[in-house]
Amino acid sequence: MKPTKKPVKFPGRAPVSKEKVQKHSRGSGVDLNSRSSRIKNKIHRLKLRNKELVIERMAEDAARTELLLTEEHGYLEADPGETTTQYKQSQIAGNVDITTATKHFKLNLEHGPYCMRYTRNGRHLVIGGKKGHVAAFDWVTKQLKCEMNVMESVHDVTWLHIETMFAVAQKDWVYIYDNQGIEIHCLKRMNGVNRMEFLPYHFLLATGSREGCLTWLDVSIGEIVSRFDSKLGRIGIMAQNPTNALLCVGNSKGVVSMWSPNSKQPLAKMLCHHTAINALAIHPYGTYMATSGPDYKVKIWDLRQLAGPLQTVGIRSPANYLSYSQKGLLAIGMGNVVEVFKDTSTDLKPYMRHRENWAVTSMQFCPFEDILGVATTKGFTSILVPGSGEANFDALELNPFQTKSQRREAEVKALLDKIQPELITLDPYSIHEVDVPSLKEKVEAKKKLLYLKPKDIDFTPRKTKAKGKGGTAKVVKSKKILKQLAKNEAIQAMREANVLKDIKKTEVRKKSFGVLDRFLPKS
């Protein structure tokens, strides 16, 4: 009898179904085996074949990672004859698990109207009241970090790159506090601020003031990168585009302008409404923008085309606040009513409706949670919105359950991967493209390089000469003298070029980057 083979304990990677691989496929690719293929070079064919293998392997790996995405997002489903907008928060909280039910709560406060902001990982919350009340806490465990009265009016609040620091726009200046409520900095050059946005990948705190001044502060080195007058008047509507880090500012003429710290003029302008802009929101992917005005309309725009509106939704009253969720749900605040719209394949349709006792003053979807935070004139409410948050998170990017050591490591890594503000452009993909005019200048400059050897001298002596004059020795001597003169001229030109180069270097190095100067090349 032949010995039977023992089953292998670890046979290798588990097979992946073709349907999942097709979901992540990029198409059929280049067919190198067909006769119509015009690629005859063996080396090019080998490179393309290897590239196709890498693409196939990437699609298989992407399909295989779905095994680790155990969580699924789900929406409310209504019974026949019913709509999801008629379900109240009490009914939703009574039909979910106890962990999710505890995330629906209400805070009755007396120092409003309030503004609020979640951290990027969705774990911490900071609220600020117009009468000076500021509080930061872990809203999941309800653990209060700090609570204070700044004794001044509070216009806006925002978190910085970590949950141990947040900025508060007070009556005159912007203050930075830690999670214990201790004042760290007072930014007096940021005065009269109405709106604030923090750019996490650039470490920039962007503000818009009542005088129309836009300011970008680099919080890693404590220096203002750019500050100028936008000539828009009072800035009350401002949002950031997460894709290219531009600031989208709405004004009273119905125009949305996009600003970068590198230009004192807007990079783009869009006439969105014939009336003033009441609210503005950007999709987390940076592809769509929602605007509203007093004309009872909400318009959806494609920021990749900057053309006409994709959709126009009529509402019952003017929308004063807009917010996008991670899964594309759009929340609209109208007076004391909050409506959530779901984007279908054809149009936006109402998904949920919630009514507050007081007027809505700020709202934001919580990242990685099915929660919508709503701040009112008399408190704060956490609303359950099934299907609004991303079900699976990348712990290496944003981790809601990170420890203190993980937070420190993430902060160091973010500082090392910091993007310079000079790279903030309208099209972020133009950075890796070839700058044709600059390339032409470099090619022309290479033709005039001064460090090359001097050109050969075409010395042809005269054939006619006087009797007893000249001769071979005279010709050689004259040729040597001319070569030396050409060499001296080339050396002098090289010295002048080096002096100009050193002057340009010193002019460039006059700009100081603070603590980051140690990374500059030594002279």
KEVEXDO-319376 format. One line per field, with one value per residue (C-alpha): y, x, z. Coordinates in nm, 4 decimals. Layout:
BEGIN
c2 <- Y:...
c1 <- X:...
c3 <- Z:...
//
This chain:
BEGIN
c2 <- 0.0000:0.3480:0.5771:0.8402:1.2003:1.3865:1.6973:2.0151:2.2164:2.5512:2.5025:2.8721:3.1724:3.1121:3.1503:3.4629:3.4529:3.6006:3.8309:4.0121:4.0382:4.1797:4.4440:4.5854:4.5189:4.8065:4.6512:4.3995:4.5880:4.5435:4.2204:4.1352:3.7990:3.9302:3.9720:4.3251:4.4333:4.6868:4.6439:4.4589:4.5513:4.2620:4.4857:4.6978:4.3849:4.2453:4.5695:4.5814:4.2147:4.2751:4.5834:4.3850:4.1173:4.3819:4.5304:4.1863:4.1161:4.4507:4.3727:4.0319:4.1828:4.4481:4.1773:3.9730:4.2667:4.2643:3.9579:4.1895:4.4439:4.2702:4.5665:4.6730:4.9973:4.9722:5.2197:5.2416:5.0367:5.1271:4.8867:4.9071:5.2189:5.3930:5.6318:5.6557:6.0246:5.9401:5.7434:5.9395:5.9210:5.7510:5.4722:5.4257:5.4249:5.1689:4.9227:4.9253:4.7665:4.9325:5.0548:5.2459:5.3695:5.5382:5.7482:5.9304:6.1953:6.5593:6.8335:7.1260:7.4277:7.7964:7.9847:7.9474:7.9689:7.6905:7.5779:7.2320:7.0221:6.6521:6.5247:6.3536:6.0093:6.0945:6.0222:6.3671:6.6673:7.0348:7.2829:7.6589:7.8925:8.2519:8.3667:8.2110:7.8487:7.6041:7.2294:6.9345:6.5721:6.2146:6.1922:5.8096:5.7502:6.0902:6.1679:6.5432:6.6659:7.0333:7.2944:7.6666:8.0118:8.2318:8.5456:8.6529:8.5783:8.2588:8.2592:7.9240:7.6221:7.3571:7.0767:7.0808:6.7770:6.5850:6.5749:6.7404:7.0865:7.2918:7.6505:7.8935:8.2096:8.4566:8.8202:8.9717:8.6964:8.3223:8.1197:7.7665:7.5470:7.1970:6.9249:7.0418:7.3892:7.5578:7.8430:7.7608:8.0456:8.3725:8.4515:8.8295:8.8511:8.6527:8.9148:8.9326:8.5718:8.4341:8.0949:7.8485:7.5397:7.3127:7.1467:6.8249:6.7248:7.0746:7.1605:7.4892:7.6725:7.8798:8.1614:8.4144:8.7405:8.9956:9.2366:8.9827:8.8823:8.5263:8.3886:8.0604:7.9699:7.6806:7.5320:7.3109:7.6092:7.8818:8.1158:8.2752:8.1386:8.3881:8.6708:8.9075:9.0875:8.8862:9.1988:8.9935:9.1771:8.9826:8.6109:8.4074:8.1043:7.9016:7.5334:7.3414:7.1015:6.7847:6.6901:7.0002:7.1910:7.5012:7.7270:7.7743:8.1065:8.2164:8.5839:8.7946:8.8069:8.4321:8.3630:8.0854:8.1603:7.9157:8.0446:7.9238:8.0743:8.1097:8.3582:8.6821:8.6281:8.3413:8.0415:7.9883:8.1532:8.0019:8.1905:7.9485:8.1610:8.4939:8.5684:8.5465:8.2170:8.0910:7.7646:7.5627:7.2016:6.9914:6.6152:6.4213:6.3013:6.6606:6.5856:6.7596:7.0844:7.1745:7.5365:7.7008:8.0491:8.2314:8.1217:7.7920:7.5873:7.3589:7.3042:7.0260:7.1117:6.9006:7.0582:6.8650:7.0485:7.3855:7.3879:7.4101:7.2425:6.8676:6.8771:7.1404:7.0491:7.2607:7.2850:7.4278:7.7018:7.8531:7.6258:7.7896:7.4898:7.2013:6.8982:6.5952:6.2511:5.9999:5.7967:6.0966:6.1787:6.5504:6.7105:7.0387:7.2637:7.4808:7.6759:7.4118:7.1258:6.8983:6.6952:6.4307:6.3583:6.0402:6.0545:5.8008:5.7269:5.9973:6.2588:6.3551:6.2164:6.2818:6.0111:6.1322:6.4292:6.5578:6.8538:7.0407:7.2676:7.5473:7.6822:7.4914:7.6879:7.4255:7.0594:6.7981:6.4248:6.2242:6.0288:5.6471:5.6699:5.6849:6.0061:6.3641:6.6243:6.9215:7.2347:7.4666:7.7923:7.6019:7.2920:6.9986:6.6864:6.3664:6.2143:5.8570:5.8467:5.4836:5.4451:5.7865:5.6806:5.4650:5.1158:5.0206:5.2465:5.2360:5.2247:5.3491:5.6639:5.7424:5.5232:5.6025:5.3583:5.4717:5.4717:5.7437:5.5838:5.5333:5.8982:6.0078:5.7853:5.9134:6.2749:6.2164:6.0376:6.3186:6.5758:6.3794:6.3489:6.7141:6.8773:7.2228:7.5015:7.5800:7.2600:7.3802:7.4189:7.3859:7.0620:6.8559:6.6086:6.8725:6.8449:6.5268:6.6609:6.8046:7.1822:7.2288:7.5977:7.5338:7.2231:7.4201:7.6824:7.4145:7.2522:7.5862:7.6648:7.3325:7.4317:7.7338:7.5595:7.7407:7.4484:7.2837:7.3122:7.6207:7.5926:7.5095:7.8106:7.8011:7.9666:7.9992:8.2267:8.4444:8.2852:8.6049:8.7154:8.9640:8.8456:8.7393:8.7602:8.4868:8.1234:7.8080:7.9177:8.2446:8.0618:7.8209:8.1061:8.3134:8.0109:7.9467:8.3095:8.3020:7.9775:8.1287:8.4379:8.2222:8.0156:8.3282:8.4585:8.1278:8.1238:8.4818:8.3973:8.0937:8.3058:8.5618:8.2842:8.1289:8.4681:8.5163:8.1622:8.2284:8.5516:8.3666:8.0973:8.3555:8.5256:8.1953:8.1041:8.4330:8.2699:8.1006:7.7937:7.8096:7.4724:7.3084:7.5063:7.2154:7.0117:7.2624:7.1670:7.3084:7.5818
c1 <- 0.0000:0.1193:0.1534:-0.1220:-0.0144:-0.0898:-0.3040:-0.0999:-0.1823:-0.1180:-0.1818:-0.1276:-0.3420:-0.7148:-0.8661:-1.0693:-1.3887:-1.3751:-1.6703:-1.4782:-1.1667:-1.3741:-1.5072:-1.1553:-1.0340:-0.9127:-1.0161:-0.8738:-0.5458:-0.3050:-0.3307:0.0298:-0.0490:-0.2694:-0.1302:-0.2643:-0.0311:0.2145:0.4691:0.7582:1.0364:1.1047:1.2083:0.8916:0.6766:0.8429:0.7860:0.4196:0.3734:0.5228:0.3038:-0.0105:0.0885:0.1321:-0.2107:-0.3746:-0.2002:-0.3183:-0.6791:-0.6553:-0.5053:-0.7768:-1.0428:-0.8671:-0.8665:-1.2460:-1.2217:-1.0958:-1.3755:-1.6192:-1.8478:-2.1186:-2.3117:-2.6864:-2.9673:-3.3165:-3.5694:-3.9355:-4.2244:-4.4709:-4.6825:-4.4314:-4.1375:-3.8136:-3.8743:-4.1587:-3.9373:-3.8488:-3.5263:-3.6988:-3.8182:-3.4728:-3.2980:-3.5469:-3.4714:-3.0896:-2.8383:-2.7635:-2.4191:-2.5658:-2.8605:-2.6246:-2.4821:-2.8134:-2.8210:-2.9082:-2.7330:-2.9389:-2.7090:-2.7691:-2.4783:-2.5636:-2.5929:-2.3342:-2.0823:-1.9231:-1.6526:-1.5544:-1.1979:-1.0902:-1.1171:-1.4619:-1.3822:-1.3726:-1.6039:-1.5559:-1.8421:-1.8333:-2.1133:-2.1479:-2.1474:-1.8062:-1.8798:-1.6200:-1.6115:-1.4181:-1.5012:-1.4951:-1.8536:-1.8526:-1.7609:-1.9063:-1.5747:-1.5280:-1.1768:-1.2179:-1.4885:-1.4373:-1.5804:-1.3460:-1.5421:-1.5612:-1.7804:-1.6901:-1.7418:-1.5935:-1.3977:-1.1861:-0.9474:-0.5851:-0.3861:-0.4417:-0.7139:-0.4931:-0.5144:-0.8006:-0.8399:-1.1114:-1.1964:-1.2890:-1.3955:-1.0632:-0.8068:-0.7647:-0.6574:-0.5147:-0.5919:-0.4882:-0.7289:-0.6986:-0.8261:-0.4852:-0.4119:-0.1081:-0.0993:-0.2724:-0.2581:-0.2976:-0.2310:-0.5519:-0.8011:-1.1755:-1.2010:-1.5421:-1.4578:-1.1719:-1.0577:-0.7626:-0.5721:-0.4358:-0.1854:-0.0340:-0.0571:-0.2222:-0.4851:-0.6868:-0.9120:-1.1516:-1.2162:-1.4933:-1.2818:-1.2429:-0.8861:-0.7676:-0.4813:-0.2893:-0.0834:0.1628:0.1071:0.4184:0.6583:0.4253:0.4609:0.2034:0.2457:0.0206:-0.2128:-0.3980:-0.7252:-0.9659:-1.1783:-1.4932:-1.6139:-1.7232:-1.6388:-1.9172:-1.9329:-1.6136:-1.5274:-1.2184:-1.1832:-1.0210:-0.8706:-0.6676:-0.6834:-0.8368:-1.0659:-1.4106:-1.5599:-1.9160:-2.0115:-2.3255:-2.3258:-2.3825:-2.0230:-1.8077:-1.4346:-1.1485:-0.8362:-0.4801:-0.2085:0.0126:-0.2082:-0.3747:-0.6366:-0.8904:-0.7893:-1.1490:-1.4890:-1.8344:-2.1632:-2.3813:-2.6861:-2.8316:-2.8720:-2.6378:-2.4774:-2.6320:-2.4408:-2.1667:-2.0471:-1.7837:-1.8045:-1.5299:-1.3932:-1.3684:-1.5786:-1.9076:-2.0122:-2.3523:-2.4650:-2.7840:-2.9331:-3.2472:-3.4147:-3.5391:-3.2953:-2.9977:-2.7644:-2.5104:-2.1963:-1.9187:-1.5876:-1.3979:-1.5794:-1.6752:-1.9752:-2.3500:-2.5263:-2.5759:-2.8928:-3.1232:-3.3385:-3.6330:-3.6842:-3.9584:-3.7511:-3.4036:-3.1191:-2.8727:-2.6434:-2.5183:-2.3041:-2.1842:-2.1297:-1.8596:-2.1101:-2.2517:-2.5609:-2.6425:-2.7853:-2.9735:-3.0527:-3.3630:-3.4608:-3.5217:-3.5661:-3.2856:-3.3452:-3.1059:-3.1109:-2.9863:-2.8244:-2.9891:-2.8890:-3.1188:-3.1884:-3.1606:-3.4493:-3.5436:-3.4084:-3.4662:-3.6254:-3.5688:-3.7192:-3.5436:-3.6911:-3.4503:-3.2956:-3.0010:-2.6716:-2.4148:-2.3971:-2.1503:-2.1534:-1.9296:-1.6596:-1.6850:-2.0146:-2.3785:-2.4179:-2.5092:-2.4121:-2.6491:-2.5730:-2.8626:-2.9143:-2.9795:-2.7594:-2.6344:-2.8053:-2.6557:-2.8848:-2.8748:-2.8509:-2.8054:-2.5664:-2.3985:-2.0532:-1.7791:-1.8109:-1.4415:-1.1536:-0.7818:-0.6044:-0.2803:-0.4558:-0.7294:-0.7861:-1.0771:-0.9345:-0.5707:-0.3644:-0.1332:0.1757:-0.0041:-0.1075:0.2533:0.3765:0.1027:0.1949:0.5628:0.4746:0.2379:0.5108:0.7542:0.4927:0.3906:0.3024:0.4408:0.1847:0.3458:0.1857:-0.1732:-0.3129:-0.6446:-0.5364:-0.3267:-0.2344:-0.0455:0.2503:0.3871:0.3507:0.6376:0.6758:0.7463:0.8575:1.1019:1.2328:1.3017:1.4935:1.7051:1.7822:1.8850:2.0985:2.2793:2.3887:2.5655:2.7408:3.0567:3.2366:3.2990:3.6419:3.7036:3.6207:3.8969:4.0515:4.0479:4.3866:4.4862:4.7861:4.8175:4.9906:5.1675:5.4421:5.7292:6.0803:6.2554:5.9342:5.7183:5.7901:5.6665:5.7896:5.5968:5.2748:5.2972:5.3692:5.0714:4.8420:4.9492:4.8860:4.5324:4.4509:4.5641:4.3502:4.0419:4.1133:4.1410:3.8100:3.6378:3.7798:3.6639:3.3125:3.3001:3.4011:3.1304:2.8712:2.9748:2.9495:2.5967:2.5092:2.6330:2.4323:2.1169:2.1808:2.2167:1.8963:1.7093:1.8487:1.7373:1.3970:1.3904:1.1816:1.2337:1.3023:1.3144:1.6298:1.8428:1.7159:1.8541:2.1760:2.4914:2.6721
c3 <- 0.0000:-0.0813:0.2177:0.2292:0.2373:0.5558:0.5138:0.5297:0.8400:0.6736:0.2999:0.2167:0.1490:0.1336:-0.2141:-0.2883:-0.4891:-0.8380:-0.7632:-0.4897:-0.7043:-0.9915:-0.7525:-0.7056:-1.0599:-1.2781:-1.6055:-1.8487:-1.8950:-2.1858:-2.3847:-2.4671:-2.6272:-2.9055:-3.2533:-3.2739:-2.9960:-3.1346:-2.8547:-3.0194:-2.7793:-2.5405:-2.2526:-2.2758:-2.2991:-1.9858:-1.7953:-1.8933:-1.8029:-1.4566:-1.4136:-1.4967:-1.2450:-0.9748:-1.0524:-1.0336:-0.7052:-0.5640:-0.6596:-0.4920:-0.1772:-0.1652:-0.1936:0.0750:0.3220:0.3176:0.5404:0.8166:0.7700:0.9987:1.0636:0.8224:0.8097:0.7868:0.7351:0.8717:0.6766:0.6999:0.6855:0.3942:0.4305:0.6606:0.6130:0.8052:0.8789:1.1184:1.3582:1.6725:1.8685:2.1605:1.9306:1.7758:2.1154:2.2476:1.9668:1.9666:2.2021:2.5355:2.4231:2.1312:2.3384:2.5859:2.2989:2.2721:2.5437:2.6017:2.7993:2.9298:2.9611:3.0213:2.8631:2.4964:2.2055:2.1748:1.9145:1.9131:1.7464:1.7527:1.7265:1.4039:1.5652:1.7040:2.0691:2.2328:2.2180:2.2983:2.3326:2.3743:2.4826:2.3676:2.7309:2.8050:2.8997:2.7580:2.8289:2.6854:2.7614:2.6392:2.5232:2.5007:2.8660:2.9754:3.1476:3.1861:3.0990:3.1814:3.2303:3.2738:3.2186:3.0146:3.1143:2.7482:2.4519:2.2649:1.8871:1.7791:1.9095:1.7413:1.8306:1.7213:1.6010:1.9282:2.1913:2.4546:2.2925:2.1578:2.0369:2.1428:1.9482:2.2196:2.2124:2.1057:2.0467:1.9971:2.3003:2.3081:2.6118:2.7114:2.8213:3.1840:3.0991:3.1395:2.8986:2.6829:2.4300:2.3533:1.9797:1.9697:1.5965:1.5452:1.6562:1.6049:1.4828:1.3838:1.2299:1.2731:1.0824:1.1591:0.8716:1.0312:0.7612:0.7414:1.1156:1.0210:1.2240:0.9748:1.0940:0.9431:1.1255:1.1458:0.9399:0.6568:0.7407:0.6666:0.8772:0.8728:1.1827:1.1883:1.5345:1.5120:1.5067:1.6362:1.3373:1.1093:0.7574:0.5824:0.6736:0.4414:0.3853:0.1709:0.0987:0.1589:0.4658:0.7701:0.7372:0.8950:0.6621:0.6197:0.5657:0.4578:0.1670:0.3110:-0.0270:-0.1137:0.2215:0.0612:0.2609:0.1077:0.2174:0.1464:0.1341:0.1199:-0.2624:-0.3029:-0.4111:-0.2664:-0.3005:-0.2421:-0.0667:-0.0240:0.2015:-0.1071:-0.2924:-0.1879:-0.4566:-0.4526:-0.6617:-0.7750:-0.7412:-0.7767:-0.8002:-0.6058:-0.5178:-0.6204:-0.2501:0.0478:0.1497:0.4738:0.5172:0.3520:0.3853:0.2056:0.1536:0.3429:0.0069:-0.1167:-0.4241:-0.3427:-0.1785:-0.0384:-0.0103:0.1098:0.1057:0.2134:-0.1124:0.0437:-0.1636:-0.1013:-0.3971:-0.4468:-0.6482:-0.7966:-0.6898:-0.9583:-1.2375:-1.0823:-1.3150:-1.2552:-0.9611:-0.9740:-0.7635:-0.6194:-0.3212:-0.2101:0.1656:0.3840:0.5490:0.4983:0.6062:0.8461:0.9045:0.6887:0.7692:0.5712:0.7253:0.6300:0.4279:0.2410:0.4493:0.4533:0.7683:0.7303:1.0266:0.9792:1.2889:1.5566:1.3052:1.1815:0.8661:0.7353:0.3619:0.2003:-0.1426:-0.3714:-0.7273:-0.8620:-0.5931:-0.2264:-0.0230:0.3421:0.5681:0.9256:1.0990:1.4522:1.6329:1.9137:2.1791:2.0889:1.7719:1.6253:1.6392:1.5283:1.4284:1.3098:1.2394:1.4699:1.2805:1.2984:1.4897:1.3824:1.5773:1.4872:1.7458:1.7580:1.9618:2.0431:2.2265:2.5495:2.5336:2.3316:2.1944:2.0553:1.7896:1.6580:1.2773:1.1618:0.8683:0.8940:1.0187:0.8698:1.0171:0.9868:1.0855:1.0091:1.3457:1.1873:1.0632:1.3182:1.6208:1.8565:2.1132:2.1103:2.4280:2.5524:2.3985:2.0664:2.0694:2.1202:1.8395:1.6080:1.6892:1.6082:1.2852:1.1840:1.2427:1.0275:0.7508:0.7757:0.4422:0.3748:0.3158:-0.0213:-0.1560:-0.0962:-0.4480:-0.6255:-0.7946:-0.5505:-0.8253:-1.0259:-0.7866:-0.9443:-1.2977:-1.5014:-1.4973:-1.8679:-1.8603:-1.5746:-1.7470:-2.0649:-1.8662:-1.7029:-2.0376:-2.1871:-1.8819:-1.9157:-2.2643:-2.1170:-1.8297:-1.7250:-1.5704:-1.9069:-2.0656:-2.2839:-2.6500:-2.8955:-3.0657:-3.4421:-3.5029:-3.8667:-3.9199:-4.2289:-4.5221:-4.6261:-4.3962:-4.4141:-4.4766:-4.1579:-3.9494:-3.8017:-3.8519:-3.6737:-3.3303:-3.3591:-3.4534:-3.1565:-2.9166:-3.0402:-3.0151:-2.6538:-2.5605:-2.7062:-2.5227:-2.1926:-2.2505:-2.3227:-2.0118:-1.7957:-1.9299:-1.8519:-1.4963:-1.4375:-1.5628:-1.3337:-1.0343:-1.1077:-1.1463:-0.8128:-0.6400:-0.7764:-0.6694:-0.3150:-0.3014:-0.4083:-0.1461:0.1295:0.0125:0.0241:0.3648:0.5139:0.5606:0.9001:0.9764:1.3521:1.5098:1.1661:1.0688:1.1864:0.8913:0.6374:0.4540:0.6065:0.4179
//
